[in-house]
Amino acid sequence: MLEKDIEAYLVKRAKNFGILCYKFTSPARRAVPDRILLAPGGETVFVECKAPGKKPTEAQASLHRLFRSQGHRVEVIDSKEGVDYLMEILSE
């Protein structure tokens, strides 16, 4: 399974759960997470999608640490099961 398959599944599942799922790009900075999820109730989650077993690059991991240090939630997901688990948590 490819990273794009995980990301497409995330988009589909988020829509099914009524969670807004936007592509995140930043012209001034590389390595930003792939998606921003905006869940009912005001929760915001940055999501980095990876192919199964793959890890974020050091640049991505560094940016994830920065976001987390500011109190933001960042999730790295490398499977459909990971997407499903996140959807369940966000829909509670």
N, C-alpha and C positions, 0 to 999 in steps of 0.2 A: 504494500500500500504506500502511496506517495503522500507527501505533505499536503499537496493540493486536494487530495481525497479527504483527508482529515479536516481541512479547512472548509471544504464544501459541505461536509457532514455537519460541522459546527453551525454554519449559516442556516442550513435546513432545520436542524433541531432547535436552534434559537427562535426561529420564526414560529415553529410549532408551539413553543412555550410562551410566546408573546414577548420575547426578549429582543430588543433592538441590537443588531450586530453590524457594526460598521467597519469597513476596511480602514486601517490606520496607516497613513504614509506621512512622512515628514521630509520635505525637500531639503531642509537644513541639517538633518541628522539621519544617518543610516542606523540600522539595527533596532528600530522601534518594533514593538510587538505587532503581530499581524492584524489583530482585531481588537475592537473595543466593544464590550457588551454593556448595555444599559438595561438593567432588570427592573421590573416593577418594584416599587418600594424604594427606589433610589440607589441601589447598589450598582457600582461600576467596576468592571473587571477587564484588565488588559490580558489578552490571550496570545501566546506564542504557540503556533502549530508546528509540529515536527513530524517527520516520518517515524514510524515505530523504532524505538531504540536510539534515536538520534538526540543529541543534546544541543542546547543553545551555544552559539559561538561565544567567545570571550567578550566581544563587544556587546552582544545581546545580554549576556549574563550581567555585565557591568551596568547596563541600563536598567535591567530588572531590579538589581540591588538599589539603584538610585530611586526608582519609582517606589519600591517598598519602604525605603528610608523616609519617604515623604508621606507614608501611610496609605499608599495605593496597593490594591491587590493585583498581582500578576500570576497567571497560571500558565504552565507549559504543558501542553497536551499532545500526546503522541499515539492516541488510539481512539477508536469510536467509543470504547467503554469509558475512557476519560472524559469525552464530550458528554456522554449520558450522565455520568456522575456529577459533573458540573451543572448540567441542566437541572437535575434533581435538587441540588443544594440551592440554586438560585430561585427555584420555583416554590420553595417552602415558605 
